[in-house]
Amino acid sequence: MVKKMLFGFASVALAIASAANSYSVKFYEPVTINGSKLQPGTYRVELNGGTAVIKNGKTVAETPVKVENSEQKFETNAIRMDGDRVSEIRIGGTHTKLVFDRGGDATN
């Protein structure tokens, strides 16, 4: 009985940990991420170490990213742009922001 409870708890904890590395972001206009042009729509942003994978159906863009924690909690998702290029994504409901440099590489 105890083993079943521990396994169930571990499964729930793993699901929660996985969800923390995946976020939903909506682009309202065409954007560029690491040279890839993305059309408006809702995308899933998955973090794999120092890489962000941005997906919507068959459309996929990958880019190095620096994950930073802010002192303030962001109320909603916010996307900072440099022209049509995404330079930063602030994740609503968290202290997390994803930072990209001008060439698409993560900032140091």
Secondary structure, DSSP 8 states (H G I E B T S, - for coil): -HHHHHHHHHHHHHHHHHHTTEEEEEESS-EEETTEEE-SEEEEEEEETTEEEEEETTEEEEEE-EEEE-SS--SS-EEEEETTEEEEEE-TTSSEEEE--TTSS---
